[in-house]
Amino acid sequence: MQFYHGDMCMQMCAVRNLGSKIFRNLLQICLFPVRLKGRSVCERKLQMNLLITLIVVLNSQPADARDVKPKEETYVPDYTIYHNVSQLQKDLADIAQRNPNYFKLDHTYRSRLDQSQLLLRITNFTGSRVSHNLHVHIPKVKVLLSYAEHAREFLPVESMLYFLHNITGGLMAPAGSHSDLFSRFILSNFDLFIVAMMNPDGRHQVETTKNYCWRGTSEGVDLNRNFDWNFGGPGSSGDVNDEEYRGKKVFSEPESHILRELTSKYKFDAFVSFHAGIRQIYVPFADSKSKKIKRKPHNLDGMLDLATILSTATVNHYRYGLAYNLNDYTADGTVFDYMAGKRRIPFSFAIELWGIGDYKGAKCFDLFNPRSKNLQVAVEEIHPLYESLFRYLRKWKERQVIKALDPELDAPSLTLGFILLATVIIITIFVAIQNKLPQCLRVFPRRRVISLKSLSSTFSMVQLR
């Protein structure tokens, strides 16, 4: 009897686009016909173990990995509600034009196909410091936010627009209202840099081809595997047909340069990369090496403290934790790992804002984005997370400044101590010399003290008489 398992291998390998040498070699072994009859027990076990190895490796790929070929979608975006790239650019230009004292739109950074990545800077542009009290000045908190690294994730960009419209709306709101206070809080205390469209070429491809499974750039590169942190590790792919294709080399994509250059030019206090697909807050690290050696970021306690607050900031609970613990797969070359590990930014997160994770029957657009009719509710529910993020960062910055200025802030208490000591000395001296002063000048005139013994003698004399 002959037993061929080549067909089974072909079917398994067709499930994924496999380009690595290990898979090709295993496939060649599987395709070799095996005559079990007449083979030694050792040979048969070896051949079957190789087949089992292939099955295990194939099934050890990330649970949510999928190809980028189009599918018949459950629903697609209504562009009268969702923003396409051109509508987004128009909206941001309009915001910047109407509010030149607070918003500046920069088209300097561009994609491989020369599309703007829409860098928006938001602050009151009145200086780098804001008054805290008469003695201390708190620098504005510098925050960098990144959106649309993955072309198929529309929802994060819509949440950003809702956040921006809350700021602009507050400028016209009644004084003292929540909207007014929030807008002035953001503009006075923060220097925000928002990359509104990290991957404009990929988004354009989604819009024109209607392939809502497309994740990468025009070259198919996953920008969130292209950064200089354990680049090339097993938590990414060297196969151009894989959705986690990392690119030919670190920072090979023009689109990834903007974050590298901004963090080289400015010292940021926080970085957040926004995504969709599930409600989770990822704390660095996500890479394979960090998982192996249990590496943790330098400000882990602070990040977990903030993540705890964000997890309950909205009506929907978010899971949070170290990325390599939160997921059953690793991710190498991610931007938020790079920001924490290389740039040493105190707070670095990847936050997935919406979704329930992969599920049976899921397509692509529905996995990452709500129906158009539900979009407004979704972004309204997400907005408190932004408010909690900024309020925490402002308080953290204040604590950092006060901590750094401890010697100066302790000076008033030392002065008070010297004053009290001098007062005690003066009082002691005064009491010591007052007995030498004339009776009329004494603060406490000397009084005659009568003892009980003399008083008793007096009474005895009175009785004798």
C-alpha positions in Angstrom: 0.0 0.0 0.0 1.3 3.5 -0.9 0.5 6.5 1.2 0.9 10.0 -0.4 0.4 13.0 1.8 1.5 15.6 -0.8 -2.0 16.7 -1.6 -2.7 17.4 2.1 0.4 19.5 2.3 -0.6 21.5 -0.8 -4.0 22.2 0.7 -2.5 23.4 4.0 0.0 25.7 2.3 -2.7 27.1 0.1 -4.4 28.4 3.2 -1.7 31.1 3.5 0.8 32.7 1.2 4.0 31.2 2.5 7.2 32.6 1.2 9.8 31.6 3.8 12.5 29.1 3.2 11.3 26.8 6.1 7.9 26.4 4.6 9.2 25.6 1.1 11.5 23.0 2.5 8.8 21.4 4.5 6.6 21.4 1.5 9.2 19.6 -0.6 9.6 17.0 2.0 5.8 16.5 2.2 5.5 16.2 -1.6 8.0 13.4 -1.7 6.0 10.1 -2.0 6.4 7.9 1.0 6.0 4.1 0.8 5.2 3.3 4.3 5.3 -0.4 3.7 8.9 -1.6 3.7 10.2 1.4 5.6 11.6 1.1 9.0 9.7 2.2 12.0 12.2 5.0 12.5 11.8 6.3 8.9 8.1 6.3 9.2 8.1 8.2 12.5 10.5 10.7 11.0 8.3 11.3 8.0 5.2 11.7 10.0 6.9 14.0 12.5 7.9 16.3 9.6 4.2 16.4 8.5 3.1 17.2 12.1 5.7 19.9 12.3 4.3 21.6 9.2 0.8 21.4 10.6 1.9 23.0 13.9 3.9 25.8 12.2 1.0 26.6 9.9 -1.4 26.8 12.8 0.9 28.8 14.9 0.4 32.0 12.8 -1.4 34.8 14.6 -5.1 34.0 15.2 -6.2 37.1 13.4 -3.9 36.9 10.4 -5.7 36.9 7.1 -4.8 37.5 3.5 -5.5 40.8 1.9 -7.7 39.6 -1.0 -11.1 41.3 -1.3 -14.2 39.6 0.3 -17.9 39.9 -0.2 -18.5 42.4 2.7 -21.4 42.4 5.1 -21.5 46.2 4.8 -19.4 48.9 3.3 -18.9 52.6 4.2 -21.3 55.3 3.2 -19.1 58.2 2.2 -21.7 60.7 3.1 -21.0 59.7 6.7 -17.5 58.3 6.6 -14.7 60.5 5.3 -12.6 59.5 2.3 -9.1 60.9 2.0 -10.1 63.9 0.0 -12.9 64.8 2.4 -10.6 64.4 5.3 -8.0 66.7 3.8 -10.7 69.3 3.1 -12.1 69.1 6.6 -8.7 69.6 8.2 -7.8 72.4 5.9 -11.1 74.1 6.8 -10.4 73.7 10.6 -6.9 75.2 10.2 -8.1 78.1 8.0 -10.9 79.1 10.4 -8.7 78.8 13.5 -5.2 79.9 12.6 -4.3 80.8 16.1 -4.8 77.2 17.3 -4.4 74.8 14.3 -1.7 74.5 11.7 -1.8 71.9 8.9 1.5 70.7 7.5 1.9 68.9 4.1 5.6 68.5 4.3 5.6 64.8 5.0 4.4 62.7 2.1 3.8 59.1 1.1 5.5 57.0 -1.6 2.9 58.2 -4.1 3.4 61.8 -3.0 0.2 62.2 -0.9 0.1 64.3 2.2 0.1 62.6 5.6 -1.8 65.5 7.0 0.3 66.6 10.0 -1.9 68.8 12.2 -0.4 70.8 15.1 -2.7 72.1 17.8 -1.9 74.5 20.6 -2.5 78.2 21.4 1.0 79.1 20.0 1.6 81.6 22.7 4.7 80.0 24.2 6.1 76.8 25.5 5.0 77.3 29.1 1.8 78.0 31.0 1.4 79.5 34.4 0.8 77.1 37.2 1.0 79.6 40.2 3.1 82.5 41.2 6.3 80.4 41.6 6.1 77.4 39.1 5.5 77.2 35.4 4.4 74.0 33.8 5.6 73.3 30.2 2.9 72.3 27.8 2.5 68.5 27.5 3.8 67.4 24.1 1.7 64.5 22.7 2.0 62.7 19.3 -1.0 60.8 18.0 -0.9 58.5 14.9 -3.9 57.4 12.8 -4.6 55.2 9.8 -1.4 53.1 9.8 -3.6 50.3 8.5 -5.6 51.3 5.5 -8.8 49.3 6.3 -9.3 50.9 9.8 -11.5 53.9 9.2 -13.0 54.2 12.7 -9.9 55.8 14.5 -9.8 58.6 12.0 -13.5 59.4 12.6 -12.8 59.4 16.3 -10.1 62.0 15.7 -12.4 64.2 13.7 -15.0 64.1 16.5 -12.3 65.1 19.0 -11.2 68.0 16.8 -14.7 69.2 16.3 -15.2 69.2 20.1 -12.2 71.5 20.4 -13.4 73.9 17.7 -17.0 73.8 19.0 -15.8 74.7 22.4 -14.3 77.9 21.1 -17.8 79.2 20.3 -19.5 77.6 23.4 -20.8 79.7 26.3 -18.1 80.6 28.8 -17.9 78.1 31.6 -19.6 75.4 29.8 -18.1 71.9 29.6 -17.2 72.4 25.9 -15.6 75.8 26.6 -13.6 74.5 29.5 -12.4 71.4 27.6 -11.3 73.4 24.5 -9.3 75.9 26.6 -7.8 73.1 28.7 -6.5 71.4 25.6 -5.2 74.5 23.8 -3.6 76.1 26.9 -1.9 73.0 28.3 -0.9 70.8 25.3 1.2 70.9 22.2 -0.5 68.2 20.1 1.0 66.7 16.9 -1.6 64.6 15.0 -0.6 62.5 12.0 -4.1 62.2 10.6 -3.3 59.9 7.7 -0.2 57.8 8.2 -1.0 55.6 5.1 -2.7 57.7 2.5 -1.7 55.4 -0.4 -3.1 52.4 1.3 -6.4 54.1 2.1 -6.6 55.4 -1.5 -6.2 51.8 -2.7 -9.0 50.6 -0.4 -11.3 53.4 -1.7 -10.6 52.8 -5.4 -10.5 49.0 -5.4 -13.1 48.5 -2.7 -10.9 45.9 -1.2 -11.6 46.5 2.5 -9.2 43.8 3.6 -6.2 45.8 2.4 -4.0 46.7 5.3 -0.6 47.9 4.0 0.9 50.7 1.9 0.9 50.8 -1.9 3.7 48.3 -1.7 1.8 46.1 0.7 4.0 46.9 3.7 2.5 46.9 7.1 3.9 50.1 8.6 3.4 48.7 12.1 6.2 46.2 11.3 8.6 48.6 9.6 10.1 50.3 12.7 13.5 49.9 14.3 12.6 47.6 17.2 13.4 43.9 16.8 12.8 44.4 13.1 12.7 41.2 11.1 11.7 39.0 14.0 9.2 36.2 13.7 6.3 38.5 14.7 6.4 39.9 11.1 6.7 38.5 7.6 9.2 38.7 4.8 6.6 37.6 2.3 5.2 40.4 0.1 1.8 38.7 0.0 1.4 38.5 3.7 -0.6 41.3 5.5 2.2 41.6 8.0 4.9 42.1 5.4 7.6 44.2 7.1 9.3 45.7 4.1 12.8 45.1 2.7 14.5 46.9 5.6 13.8 49.0 8.6 12.2 52.3 7.7 12.1 51.2 4.1 8.7 53.1 3.7 8.6 56.9 3.3 5.4 56.8 5.4 7.3 55.7 8.5 9.8 58.5 8.3 7.4 61.1 9.7 7.3 59.6 13.2 11.0 59.0 13.2 11.7 62.6 12.3 9.2 64.2 14.6 10.5 62.2 17.6 14.0 63.2 16.7 13.1 66.9 16.6 10.8 67.1 19.6 10.8 65.6 23.1 7.4 64.0 23.5 5.7 63.1 26.7 3.3 60.6 25.2 2.6 58.7 22.0 -0.5 56.8 21.0 -1.1 54.7 17.9 -4.8 54.3 17.3 -6.3 51.2 15.7 -9.6 49.2 15.6 -10.7 45.6 15.7 -11.1 45.0 19.4 -11.2 47.1 22.6 -7.7 46.8 24.0 -4.9 49.0 25.3 -1.5 47.7 24.6 1.5 48.6 26.8 5.0 47.9 25.3 6.4 45.5 24.5 4.9 43.4 21.7 8.0 41.9 20.1 9.3 38.3 20.2 12.5 39.1 22.0 10.8 41.0 24.8 8.4 38.2 25.3 11.3 35.7 25.6 13.3 37.8 28.1 10.3 39.3 29.8 11.5 42.9 29.0 9.4 45.8 30.2 9.4 49.5 29.4 11.1 52.0 31.8 7.8 53.7 32.8 5.8 50.5 33.2 4.0 51.6 36.4 3.0 54.9 34.9 1.7 53.4 31.7 -0.3 50.7 33.6 -1.7 53.4 35.9 -2.9 55.4 32.9 -4.1 52.3 31.1 -6.2 51.4 34.1 -7.9 54.8 34.0 -8.5 54.6 30.3 -9.9 51.1 30.5 -13.0 52.3 32.3 -13.2 55.8 30.8 -16.1 54.9 28.4 -19.2 52.9 28.6 -17.3 50.0 27.1 -14.6 48.3 29.1 -11.1 47.9 27.5 -8.7 45.1 28.3 -5.1 46.3 28.9 -1.7 45.1 29.8 1.7 44.2 28.3 1.1 43.5 24.6 3.0 40.2 24.7 0.8 39.0 27.5 -2.4 40.4 26.2 -2.1 38.7 22.8 -1.3 35.1 21.9 1.1 36.3 19.2 4.0 38.6 19.0 4.5 41.7 16.7 8.0 42.8 15.7 8.9 46.2 14.4 5.9 48.0 15.9 5.8 51.8 16.2 4.7 51.9 19.9 7.6 49.5 20.9 10.0 51.8 19.0 8.7 54.9 20.8 9.1 53.2 24.2 12.3 51.3 23.6 14.3 53.6 21.3 12.8 57.1 21.8 12.2 56.5 25.5 8.9 58.4 25.5 7.4 58.1 29.0 3.9 57.0 27.7 3.6 54.9 24.6 0.5 52.9 23.7 -1.3 51.2 20.9 -5.0 51.5 21.5 -7.7 49.6 19.6 -10.8 51.7 20.0 -13.6 49.6 18.7 -14.6 46.0 17.9 -15.1 42.6 19.4 -12.2 40.8 17.8 -12.3 38.1 15.1 -15.5 36.0 15.0 -17.1 33.4 12.8 -18.4 34.9 9.6 -16.4 38.1 9.9 -15.4 39.8 6.7 -13.1 42.8 6.8 -14.8 46.2 7.0 -17.2 44.9 9.7 -14.3 43.6 11.7 -12.7 47.1 12.1 -15.5 49.6 11.6 -19.2 50.0 12.6 -22.0 50.4 10.2 -22.4 54.0 8.9 -25.6 54.5 10.8 -23.9 53.6 14.0 -20.7 55.7 13.5 -21.9 58.8 15.4 -22.8 56.7 18.5 -19.4 54.9 18.3 -17.3 58.1 18.2 -19.4 59.7 21.0 -18.8 56.7 23.2 -15.0 56.8 22.5 -14.6 60.5 23.2 -14.3 60.2 27.1 -11.2 58.2 26.5 -9.5 61.2 24.9 -10.6 63.4 27.8 -9.3 61.0 30.4 -6.0 60.7 28.5 -5.3 64.4 28.4 -6.4 65.1 32.0 -4.1 62.4 33.3 -1.1 63.6 31.2 -1.6 67.2 32.5 -1.6 66.1 36.1 1.4 63.8 35.4 3.3 66.7 33.9 2.6 68.9 36.8 3.9 66.3 39.2 7.1 65.9 37.2 7.8 69.6 37.3 7.1 69.9 41.0 9.3 66.9 41.7 12.1 68.4 39.6 11.8 71.7 41.5 11.7 70.1 45.0 14.8 72.0 46.4 13.2 75.4 45.4 9.8 74.4 46.6 11.3 73.4 50.0 12.9 76.8 50.5 9.8 78.5 52.0 9.5 75.7 54.6 13.2 76.2 55.6 12.7 80.0 55.9 9.7 79.4 58.2 11.9 77.1 60.3 14.5 79.8 60.6 11.9 82.3 61.6 10.5 80.0 64.3 14.0 79.3 65.7 14.8 83.0 65.8 11.5 83.7 67.6 12.2 81.1 70.2 15.7 82.6 70.8 14.4 86.1 71.2 11.7 85.0 73.6 14.2 83.1 75.7 16.6 86.1 75.9 13.7 88.4 76.7 12.5 86.2 79.6 16.1 85.9 80.9 16.7 89.7 81.1 13.2 90.9 82.2 14.0 90.4 85.9 16.8 92.9 85.6 14.4 95.6 84.3 12.7 98.2 86.6 9.3 97.0 87.9 7.4 99.4 85.7 9.1 98.1 82.5 8.5 94.4 83.2 6.0 92.6 81.0 5.3 90.2 83.8 5.6 92.2 87.1 7.1 90.3 90.1 4.4 89.1 92.5 4.8 88.1 96.1 4.5 84.3 96.6 2.9 83.2 99.9 3.7 79.7 101.0 1.1 77.5 102.8 3.5 77.3 105.8 3.5 81.1 106.4 -0.2 81.2 105.8 -0.8 78.6 108.5 1.4 80.5 111.0 -0.7 83.6 110.4 -3.9 81.7 111.2 -2.4 80.4 114.4 -1.5 83.8 115.6 -5.0 85.0 115.0 -6.5 82.2 117.1 -4.1 83.0 120.0 -5.3 86.5 120.2 
